Amino acid sequence: MSVRERVRNVVEAPAFQSFIVGVIVLNAITLGCETVPALMARHGTLLHAVDRLALLVFVTELAARLYVHRERFFRDPWNVFDTVIIGVALAPASGEFGVLRALRILRALRLISVVPSMRRVVSALLSALPGMASIAALLALILYVAAVLATTLFSATSPEYFGDLGDSLFTLFQVMTGEAWSEVAREVMAEQPLAWIFFVAYIAVTTFTVLNLFIAVAVSAMESQVGRERLREQDPDTVGELLAEVRELRAELHELRAARTTTPG
């Protein structure tokens, strides 16, 4: 067995993948601990050492995968994702690049590429982006129309919330999320009792209809992603069964031809 095959067996072993997951989680915890002054005062040296050791493990793992897959390494988007994350961690974090030190926590995002279930969710969400873009455009249109209408109707009554188009857009976005929308509505309704019609209709259209469309598109993308993965997993077995049946049919045809040729007359 060549060295490359040995490295491949180590890198692709489930135990090694579990080890990498453990290092990612440990590194994320230590980076969080570094934000606590009391812990840094007591264990700062240890936390920095664990951080450096974790980075060394990540670089070694990335180099091993690059050695195994070579030019095919960058054909996988998840490998590119890991390379970018590790590259940010290796960038200088002093002087004008000091802000990059805060980006070390991005290493925790490597769990997405390492854990299959997380990778499946992200892939499904990315595949759902075209459908979500159409819904987002529809939501933006509804929000704009409602903001213009609210500014026209309620600017004199509640200038704090609906004084101009910008205030109305922000207020209606807050109402759409369900955050303190009743306070906004009651303040307007104190002067205009029929204002509840606008708020109820707006919440019904945005929160209960349009936002649920996002969930529907995401769930549909998840189902499609899971279906494709199951199909890929089943394909080798299906192909093997078909090949076995073809071999059996060929053997039967060969026997029939042999029997026909040996039959007299």
C-alpha positions in Angstrom: 0.0 0.0 0.0 1.4 3.4 -1.0 1.9 6.3 1.4 -1.0 8.2 -0.3 -3.4 5.3 0.3 -2.3 5.1 3.9 -2.9 8.9 4.4 -6.3 8.5 2.7 -7.3 5.7 5.0 -6.4 7.9 8.0 -8.1 11.0 6.8 -11.3 9.3 5.8 -11.5 7.1 8.9 -14.6 7.8 11.1 -12.4 8.0 14.2 -10.3 10.8 12.6 -13.4 12.7 11.6 -14.7 12.5 15.2 -11.3 13.7 16.4 -11.5 16.8 14.2 -15.0 17.5 15.4 -13.8 17.3 19.0 -10.9 19.7 18.2 -13.3 22.2 16.5 -15.6 22.2 19.5 -12.7 22.5 22.0 -11.2 25.4 20.0 -14.6 27.2 19.9 -14.9 26.8 23.7 -11.3 28.2 24.3 -12.0 31.2 21.9 -15.1 32.0 23.9 -13.1 31.7 27.2 -10.6 34.2 25.9 -13.4 36.9 26.0 -13.6 36.5 29.8 -11.0 38.7 31.5 -10.9 36.6 34.7 -10.2 33.4 32.8 -7.5 35.1 30.6 -5.8 36.4 33.8 -5.6 32.9 35.3 -5.3 30.6 32.3 -4.4 32.9 29.4 -1.2 31.0 28.5 -3.0 27.7 28.5 -5.9 29.0 26.3 -3.4 30.5 23.8 -1.5 27.1 23.7 -4.7 25.2 23.0 -5.6 27.7 20.3 -2.2 27.2 18.6 -2.4 23.5 18.9 -5.9 23.4 17.3 -4.7 25.5 14.4 -1.7 23.2 13.9 -4.2 20.2 13.8 -6.4 22.0 11.2 -3.4 22.9 9.0 -2.1 19.4 9.1 -5.5 17.9 8.3 -6.0 20.3 5.4 -2.5 19.5 4.0 -3.2 15.8 4.3 -6.5 16.1 2.4 -4.8 18.2 -0.2 -2.1 15.5 -0.6 -4.7 12.8 -0.9 -7.0 14.5 -3.4 -4.5 16.8 -5.2 -6.1 18.7 -8.1 -9.5 17.3 -7.2 -9.3 18.9 -3.8 -10.6 22.3 -5.0 -13.4 20.8 -7.0 -15.3 20.3 -3.8 -16.8 23.6 -2.5 -16.5 22.4 1.1 -12.8 22.0 0.7 -12.6 25.6 -0.6 -14.6 26.7 2.4 -12.2 25.0 4.8 -9.2 26.5 3.0 -10.7 30.0 3.4 -11.4 29.5 7.1 -7.9 28.2 7.8 -6.4 30.9 5.6 -8.1 33.6 7.7 -6.8 32.0 10.9 -3.2 32.1 9.5 -3.4 35.7 8.5 -1.4 38.2 10.7 -3.5 39.5 13.6 -1.5 42.5 14.7 -1.4 46.1 13.8 -3.9 47.1 11.1 -4.8 43.4 10.7 -5.8 43.2 14.4 -9.5 42.8 13.5 -8.7 39.4 11.9 -8.0 38.1 15.4 -11.7 38.3 16.1 -12.4 36.2 13.0 -10.7 33.2 14.5 -14.1 32.1 15.8 -15.0 31.4 12.2 -13.1 28.1 12.7 -16.2 26.9 14.5 -18.0 27.1 11.2 -15.9 24.1 10.1 -18.4 21.9 11.9 -20.7 22.6 8.9 -18.3 20.9 6.5 -17.4 18.1 8.9 -20.8 17.1 10.2 -22.9 15.5 7.4 -26.2 16.6 8.8 -25.2 20.2 9.0 -23.7 20.1 5.5 -27.0 18.7 4.3 -29.0 21.5 5.8 -26.7 24.2 4.3 -26.7 22.6 0.9 -30.5 22.5 1.0 -30.7 26.2 2.0 -28.3 27.1 -0.8 -30.4 25.2 -3.3 -33.5 27.0 -2.0 -32.0 30.5 -2.6 -33.6 31.1 -6.0 -37.1 30.4 -4.7 -36.4 32.5 -1.6 -35.2 35.4 -3.7 -38.6 35.6 -5.4 -40.4 35.5 -2.1 -38.0 38.1 -0.7 -38.8 40.4 -3.6 -42.6 39.9 -3.0 -42.1 40.7 0.7 -40.1 43.8 -0.1 -42.8 45.0 -2.5 -45.5 44.5 0.2 -43.4 46.2 2.8 -42.8 49.2 0.5 -46.5 49.6 -0.4 -47.5 49.3 3.2 -44.9 51.8 4.3 -46.1 54.4 1.8 -49.7 53.8 2.9 -48.8 54.0 6.6 -46.9 57.2 6.1 -49.8 58.8 4.3 -52.3 57.7 6.9 -50.4 57.9 10.2 -47.6 60.4 9.9 -49.6 63.1 11.6 -50.9 60.8 14.3 -47.6 59.1 15.2 -44.6 60.9 13.7 -42.2 58.9 15.9 -43.1 55.7 14.0 -44.5 56.9 10.7 -43.0 60.4 10.2 -41.4 59.6 6.9 -40.9 56.6 4.6 -37.7 55.5 6.3 -39.4 55.5 9.8 -42.4 53.6 8.4 -40.2 51.0 6.7 -38.3 50.3 10.0 -41.5 50.3 12.1 -43.4 47.9 9.7 -40.3 45.6 9.7 -40.5 45.6 13.5 -44.3 44.9 13.3 -43.6 42.0 10.9 -41.3 40.4 13.3 -43.9 40.6 16.1 -41.7 42.8 18.3 -43.9 45.2 20.4 -46.3 45.6 17.4 -49.3 46.0 19.8 -47.7 49.1 21.3 -47.3 50.7 17.9 -50.8 49.8 16.9 -52.4 51.0 20.2 -50.7 54.4 20.0 -52.1 54.9 16.5 -55.5 53.5 17.4 -55.8 56.0 20.3 -56.3 58.7 17.6 -57.6 56.6 14.8 -59.7 53.6 16.1 -60.0 52.0 12.7 -56.2 51.7 12.3 -56.5 48.1 13.5 -57.7 47.1 10.1 -54.4 48.1 8.6 -52.3 46.4 11.2 -54.3 43.1 11.2 -54.3 42.9 7.4 -50.5 43.7 7.2 -49.6 41.1 9.8 -51.8 38.5 8.2 -50.2 39.0 4.8 -46.6 39.3 5.9 -46.2 37.2 9.1 -48.7 34.5 8.5 -48.5 34.1 4.7 -45.2 35.4 3.1 -42.9 34.4 5.9 -44.4 30.9 6.0 -43.6 30.7 2.3 -39.9 30.9 3.2 -40.4 27.9 5.6 -42.2 26.0 2.9 -39.4 26.6 0.3 -36.8 25.6 2.9 -38.6 22.4 3.8 -39.2 21.5 0.2 -35.4 22.0 -0.5 -34.6 19.8 2.5 -36.8 17.0 1.3 -35.3 17.2 -2.2 -31.8 17.1 -0.8 -32.5 14.1 1.4 -34.2 12.4 -1.5 -31.1 12.9 -3.7 -28.8 11.6 -1.1 -30.9 8.5 -0.5 -30.9 7.9 -4.2 -27.2 8.2 -4.4 -26.8 5.9 -1.5 -29.2 3.3 -3.1 -27.7 3.5 -6.6 -24.7 1.2 -6.0 -26.9 -1.5 -4.6 -29.4 -1.1 -7.4 -26.7 -1.3 -10.0 -25.2 -4.4 -8.3 -28.6 -6.1 -8.4 -29.2 -5.3 -12.0 -25.7 -6.6 -12.9 -26.3 -9.8 -11.1 -29.6 -10.3 -12.9 -27.9 -9.6 -16.3 -25.3 -12.2 -15.5 -27.9 -14.7 -14.6 -29.8 -14.1 -17.8 -26.6 -14.4 -19.9 -25.8 -17.7 -18.1 -29.3 -19.0 -18.9 -29.1 -18.0 -22.5 -25.7 -19.7 -22.8 -27.2 -22.9 -21.3 -30.1 -22.7 -23.8 -27.8 -22.3 -26.7 -25.6 -25.1 -25.5 -28.6 -27.4 -25.1 -29.9 -26.5 -28.6 -26.6 -27.3 -30.3 -26.3 -30.7 -28.5 -29.9 -31.7 -29.3 -29.9 -34.2 -32.4 -31.9 -33.4 -35.5 
